[in-house]
Amino acid sequence: MPTSATAGDPATRAGGRRYGGADPTERQARRRSALISAGLDVFGTDGYAKASVKSVCDQAGLTQRYFYESFSDRADLLVAVYDDCVDFARTSTIAAASSFLDAAIDETGVIDASEGIPAEAISDAARAILQAFMSALADDARRARVMLVEVVGVSPEIERVRMRAIHGWADLILMLARGSRPPTTRQRLASVGLVGAVTQLMVDWYVAGEADSDIPREPLEDVLDVCVELFVAAHGRLLN
């Protein structure tokens, strides 16, 4: 049954005719992608609180009718933008990790590594992997703002999305450190703690760079050095 957003679409009434070489499903996917890109621009520049559905649609060059074709409200779009940012950072992180693993990566980006990163390579691997993650944020202030600031405390539903992402990063740490060996409770807690430490250091780095901040921004290389030391210490004492 067509939704209110699509019932008036001539292509839908005509049984899904193709326009410009794309069928209705493909066109909807393109519009959704355009709205996510626009959401990144608006949320990552003006902030979620100041954004409106209209401002996102204006940025995307689409009418509000097409917004509600893909998203129920601004919060729904924020989740999609956040997930897209996490996917971008995770892809960069996995690419950096792959050279330290005797592993295969499937079409979904999941690493199959039975042993994890060798202990003797942990320091170099931690530096390369963390640098890739930090660069994914530092190279695009919009992504940094969405991931580190805009999704925090919006609603209980979005907090659950954020916690899901945190535990996804923790699982990746465990996989890189331990491969397929099951972790203990302490190792799971340690991995969540490492995600929290890196996240808070990056929040501090980002906020310190804002025009109205009275906190000095430390060089990102120093933040990286501290994070590498934390990961190496945690690996030696808890994760291996």
C-alpha positions as CSV (number, residue, x, y, z in Angstrom):
1,M,0.0,0.0,0.0
2,P,1.6,3.4,-1.0
3,T,2.5,5.8,1.8
4,S,1.2,9.4,1.9
5,A,4.7,10.4,0.7
6,T,4.6,8.3,-2.4
7,A,0.9,8.0,-3.3
8,G,1.0,11.1,-5.5
9,D,4.2,10.1,-7.3
10,P,3.4,9.7,-11.1
11,A,6.0,7.0,-11.4
12,T,4.4,5.0,-8.6
13,R,0.9,5.4,-10.1
14,A,2.2,4.2,-13.4
15,G,3.6,1.0,-12.0
16,G,7.1,2.1,-11.3
17,R,8.2,3.6,-14.6
18,R,11.9,4.4,-15.0
19,Y,13.0,8.0,-15.3
20,G,16.6,8.8,-16.2
21,G,17.5,5.2,-16.2
22,A,16.4,4.7,-12.6
23,D,13.4,2.9,-11.2
24,P,11.4,4.3,-8.2
25,T,13.4,2.3,-5.7
26,E,16.7,3.6,-7.1
27,R,15.4,7.2,-7.1
28,Q,14.2,6.9,-3.5
29,A,17.7,5.5,-2.5
30,R,19.3,8.5,-4.2
31,R,17.0,10.9,-2.4
32,R,17.7,9.3,0.9
33,S,21.5,9.5,0.3
34,A,21.2,13.2,-0.7
35,L,19.3,13.9,2.5
36,I,21.9,12.1,4.6
37,S,24.6,14.2,2.9
38,A,22.6,17.3,3.6
39,G,22.0,16.3,7.2
40,L,25.8,15.9,7.6
41,D,26.2,19.5,6.3
42,V,23.5,21.0,8.4
43,F,24.0,19.0,11.7
44,G,27.7,19.2,11.3
45,T,27.8,22.9,10.7
46,D,24.9,24.6,12.4
47,G,24.1,21.8,15.0
48,Y,21.1,19.5,15.4
49,A,19.2,21.9,17.7
50,K,19.2,24.7,15.2
51,A,18.4,22.5,12.2
52,S,15.0,22.0,10.7
53,V,13.5,19.6,8.2
54,K,13.2,22.5,5.8
55,S,16.8,23.5,6.2
56,V,17.9,20.0,5.4
57,C,15.6,19.7,2.4
58,D,16.8,23.1,1.1
59,Q,20.4,21.9,1.4
60,A,19.5,18.7,-0.5
61,G,17.4,20.5,-3.1
62,L,14.4,18.3,-2.3
63,T,10.9,19.0,-1.0
64,Q,9.8,18.0,2.5
65,R,7.5,15.4,0.9
66,Y,10.6,13.5,0.0
67,F,12.1,13.9,3.4
68,Y,9.1,12.0,5.0
69,E,9.5,9.3,2.3
70,S,12.6,8.1,4.1
71,F,12.6,9.6,7.6
72,S,10.0,10.1,10.3
73,D,11.6,13.2,11.8
74,R,14.8,15.0,12.4
75,A,16.0,12.5,15.0
76,D,15.5,9.7,12.5
77,L,17.8,11.5,10.1
78,L,20.3,12.2,12.8
79,V,20.6,8.5,13.5
80,A,21.2,7.9,9.8
81,V,23.8,10.6,9.6
82,Y,25.5,9.3,12.7
83,D,25.5,5.7,11.5
84,D,27.0,6.9,8.2
85,C,29.8,8.7,10.1
86,V,30.5,5.6,12.2
87,D,30.6,3.4,9.1
88,F,33.0,5.9,7.4
89,A,35.3,5.9,10.5
90,R,35.1,2.1,10.9
91,T,36.0,1.5,7.2
92,S,39.1,3.7,7.6
93,T,40.0,1.9,10.9
94,I,39.6,-1.6,9.4
95,A,41.7,-0.6,6.4
96,A,44.5,0.4,8.6
97,A,44.2,-2.8,10.7
98,S,44.2,-5.1,7.8
99,S,48.0,-4.9,7.1
100,F,48.7,-6.1,10.6
101,L,46.5,-9.2,10.3
102,D,46.8,-12.5,8.5
103,A,43.1,-12.2,7.7
104,A,40.4,-11.9,5.2
105,I,37.8,-9.2,5.0
106,D,34.3,-10.1,3.7
107,E,32.0,-7.9,1.6
108,T,30.5,-6.4,4.7
109,G,33.8,-5.2,6.1
110,V,34.0,-7.9,8.8
111,I,37.5,-9.2,9.5
112,D,38.1,-12.9,9.8
113,A,41.3,-13.1,11.9
114,S,41.6,-16.1,14.2
115,E,44.6,-14.9,16.3
116,G,44.3,-11.2,16.2
117,I,47.3,-8.8,15.8
118,P,50.6,-10.4,16.9
119,A,51.8,-9.1,20.3
120,E,55.1,-7.8,18.8
121,A,53.1,-5.6,16.4
122,I,50.7,-4.1,18.9
123,S,52.4,-0.7,19.3
124,D,52.8,-0.1,15.6
125,A,49.3,-1.4,14.9
126,A,47.7,0.7,17.6
127,R,49.4,3.9,16.2
128,A,48.3,3.2,12.6
129,I,44.7,2.1,13.6
130,L,44.1,5.0,16.0
131,Q,45.6,7.5,13.6
132,A,43.2,6.3,10.9
133,F,40.3,6.7,13.3
134,M,41.3,10.1,14.4
135,S,42.0,11.3,10.9
136,A,38.5,10.2,9.8
137,L,37.2,12.8,12.3
138,A,39.9,15.4,12.2
139,D,39.8,15.7,8.4
140,D,36.1,16.5,8.4
141,A,34.9,18.8,11.2
142,R,31.3,17.9,10.3
143,R,31.8,14.2,11.1
144,A,33.6,15.1,14.3
145,R,30.8,17.3,15.4
146,V,28.1,14.8,14.7
147,M,29.9,11.8,16.2
148,L,31.4,13.6,19.3
149,V,28.8,16.3,20.2
150,E,25.5,16.4,18.3
151,V,24.3,12.9,19.2
152,V,25.0,13.1,22.9
153,G,22.0,13.5,25.2
154,V,19.4,14.1,22.4
155,S,17.0,11.4,23.5
156,P,17.0,7.9,25.2
157,E,16.5,6.3,21.8
158,I,19.6,8.0,20.3
159,E,21.6,7.2,23.4
160,R,20.8,3.5,22.7
161,V,22.1,4.0,19.2
162,R,25.3,5.6,20.5
163,M,25.8,2.9,23.1
164,R,25.4,0.3,20.3
165,A,28.2,2.0,18.4
166,I,30.4,2.2,21.5
167,H,30.0,-1.6,22.0
168,G,30.6,-2.2,18.3
169,W,34.0,-0.4,18.6
170,A,34.7,-2.4,21.8
171,D,34.0,-5.6,19.9
172,L,36.4,-4.5,17.1
173,I,39.1,-3.9,19.7
174,L,38.7,-7.3,21.1
175,M,38.7,-8.9,17.7
176,L,41.9,-7.1,16.8
177,A,43.6,-8.0,20.1
178,R,42.3,-11.6,20.5
179,G,41.0,-12.8,17.2
180,S,38.4,-15.5,17.7
181,R,39.4,-16.3,21.3
182,P,36.4,-15.6,23.6
183,P,37.0,-12.5,25.9
184,T,36.5,-12.5,29.6
185,T,34.2,-10.1,31.4
186,R,37.3,-8.0,32.4
187,Q,38.5,-7.9,28.8
188,R,35.1,-6.7,27.6
189,L,35.1,-4.0,30.3
190,A,38.6,-3.0,29.3
191,S,37.6,-2.6,25.7
192,V,34.7,-0.4,26.5
193,G,36.9,1.7,28.7
194,L,39.4,2.2,25.9
195,V,36.6,3.3,23.6
196,G,35.5,5.8,26.3
197,A,39.0,7.1,26.8
198,V,39.6,7.7,23.1
199,T,36.2,9.2,22.6
200,Q,36.6,11.6,25.6
201,L,40.0,12.7,24.5
202,M,38.7,13.4,21.0
203,V,35.7,15.3,22.5
204,D,38.1,17.4,24.5
205,W,40.3,18.0,21.4
206,Y,37.3,19.0,19.3
207,V,35.7,21.3,21.8
208,A,39.0,23.0,22.6
209,G,39.1,24.0,18.9
210,E,35.8,25.9,19.1
211,A,36.0,29.7,18.9
212,D,34.3,30.2,22.3
213,S,36.4,27.6,24.1
214,D,38.8,28.6,27.0
215,I,40.5,25.2,26.9
216,P,43.7,25.0,25.0
217,R,43.7,22.5,22.1
218,E,46.5,20.0,22.5
219,P,48.2,18.8,19.3
220,L,46.4,15.8,17.8
221,E,49.7,13.9,17.7
222,D,49.9,14.2,21.5
223,V,46.4,12.8,21.8
224,L,47.4,9.9,19.5
225,D,50.6,9.2,21.6
226,V,48.5,9.0,24.8
227,C,45.9,6.7,23.2
228,V,48.6,4.4,21.9
229,E,50.2,4.1,25.3
230,L,46.7,3.3,26.8
231,F,46.1,0.6,24.2
232,V,49.6,-1.0,24.5
233,A,49.3,-1.0,28.3
234,A,45.8,-2.5,28.2
235,H,46.9,-5.1,25.8
236,G,49.8,-6.2,27.9
237,R,47.8,-6.3,31.2
238,L,44.3,-7.2,30.1
239,L,43.6,-8.1,26.5
240,N,46.1,-10.7,25.4
